[in-house]
Amino acid sequence: MVRLFWLALGGVCVGLAIAGAALPLLPTTPFLLLAVFGFARSSQRLHDWLVDHRHFGPMIRNWREHGGIDRRSKLLSVAAMLVALLVSWAVGVGPYLLLVQALVLGASATFILTRPDGPRHPES
């Protein structure tokens, strides 16, 4: 039963990561990391497939080996956070909620921007 839970978590997170690759406000990397975490506890075959994936594998390996996030992902993440904050302001979210959102997004952006970029060549 526990293995099924981790397998389901991995599958849902891969789906969310794929959606995040297309949707600007949905992150990709955190869902990939959760997916690989779930697959590591449920299916070695799916874990290896995800780590060796042509598009998703480099992000996972960069995080695993260097604790890094590539510059493009950093910039897209922070830009998405700014857009989310501006949309909230534009639709008239109350000032208290806007302040809370700004603090949380600011802390998240700080964490992302302070991670190393990783290796110069993503393939390495």
C-alpha positions as CSV (number, residue, x, y, z in Angstrom):
1,M,0.0,0.0,0.0
2,V,2.9,2.4,0.8
3,R,4.6,1.6,-2.5
4,L,1.4,2.4,-4.3
5,F,1.2,5.8,-2.6
6,W,4.7,6.7,-3.6
7,L,4.0,5.5,-7.2
8,A,0.9,7.6,-7.4
9,L,2.7,10.6,-6.0
10,G,5.4,10.2,-8.6
11,G,2.9,9.9,-11.4
12,V,0.8,12.9,-10.3
13,C,4.0,15.0,-9.9
14,V,5.3,14.0,-13.4
15,G,1.9,15.1,-14.8
16,L,2.1,18.4,-13.0
17,A,5.7,18.9,-14.1
18,I,4.7,18.4,-17.7
19,A,1.9,20.9,-17.3
20,G,4.4,23.3,-15.7
21,A,6.6,23.1,-18.7
22,A,3.8,24.5,-20.8
23,L,2.0,26.8,-18.2
24,P,4.0,29.9,-17.1
25,L,2.8,30.0,-13.5
26,L,3.2,26.3,-12.6
27,P,6.7,25.2,-11.6
28,T,8.4,22.3,-13.2
29,T,11.5,21.5,-11.2
30,P,9.8,21.0,-7.7
31,F,7.3,18.6,-9.2
32,L,10.1,16.7,-10.9
33,L,12.1,16.4,-7.6
34,L,9.0,15.1,-5.8
35,A,8.3,12.7,-8.7
36,V,11.9,11.3,-8.6
37,F,11.6,11.1,-4.7
38,G,8.3,9.1,-5.0
39,F,9.7,6.8,-7.8
40,A,12.8,6.1,-5.8
41,R,10.6,4.6,-3.1
42,S,8.3,2.7,-5.5
43,S,9.8,1.9,-8.9
44,Q,13.5,1.8,-9.8
45,R,12.5,1.6,-13.5
46,L,10.5,4.8,-13.4
47,H,13.1,6.5,-11.3
48,D,15.8,5.7,-13.8
49,W,13.6,6.8,-16.7
50,L,13.0,10.2,-15.1
51,V,16.7,10.8,-14.2
52,D,17.8,9.8,-17.7
53,H,15.0,11.7,-19.4
54,R,16.3,13.9,-22.3
55,H,14.4,17.0,-21.1
56,F,13.8,16.5,-17.4
57,G,16.9,14.6,-16.4
58,P,19.4,17.5,-16.5
59,M,17.3,19.5,-14.0
60,I,17.1,16.6,-11.6
61,R,20.8,15.8,-11.9
62,N,21.8,19.5,-11.6
63,W,19.8,19.7,-8.3
64,R,21.1,16.3,-7.0
65,E,24.8,16.9,-7.9
66,H,25.2,20.6,-7.3
67,G,22.1,21.8,-5.4
68,G,21.7,24.1,-8.5
69,I,19.0,25.6,-10.6
70,D,20.0,26.8,-14.1
71,R,19.8,30.5,-14.8
72,R,17.0,30.2,-17.3
73,S,14.8,28.4,-14.8
74,K,15.7,30.9,-12.1
75,L,14.7,33.8,-14.4
76,L,11.4,32.2,-15.5
77,S,10.5,31.3,-11.9
78,V,11.1,34.8,-10.6
79,A,9.3,36.3,-13.6
80,A,6.3,34.1,-12.9
81,M,6.3,35.2,-9.3
82,L,6.3,38.8,-10.3
83,V,3.4,38.2,-12.8
84,A,1.4,36.4,-10.1
85,L,1.9,39.3,-7.7
86,L,1.0,41.9,-10.4
87,V,-2.2,39.9,-11.3
88,S,-3.2,39.8,-7.7
89,W,-2.7,43.6,-7.4
90,A,-4.6,44.2,-10.7
91,V,-7.6,42.2,-9.6
92,G,-7.8,44.1,-6.4
93,V,-6.6,41.6,-3.8
94,G,-6.7,43.2,-0.4
95,P,-3.5,44.9,0.9
96,Y,-2.9,42.4,3.8
97,L,-3.2,39.4,1.5
98,L,-1.0,41.2,-1.1
99,L,1.6,41.8,1.6
100,V,1.6,38.2,2.7
101,Q,1.8,37.0,-1.0
102,A,4.7,39.5,-1.6
103,L,6.6,38.2,1.5
104,V,6.1,34.5,0.5
105,L,7.1,35.1,-3.1
106,G,10.0,37.3,-2.0
107,A,11.3,34.5,0.2
108,S,10.8,31.9,-2.5
109,A,12.6,34.1,-5.0
110,T,15.5,34.7,-2.6
111,F,15.9,30.9,-2.1
112,I,15.8,30.3,-5.9
113,L,18.2,33.1,-6.7
114,T,20.7,32.1,-4.1
115,R,21.1,28.5,-5.4
116,P,24.1,27.9,-7.5
117,D,23.7,27.7,-11.3
118,G,25.4,24.3,-11.5
119,P,27.8,23.3,-14.2
120,R,28.5,25.5,-17.2
121,H,27.3,22.7,-19.6
122,P,23.9,21.1,-18.5
123,E,24.9,17.8,-20.2
124,S,27.9,17.3,-17.8
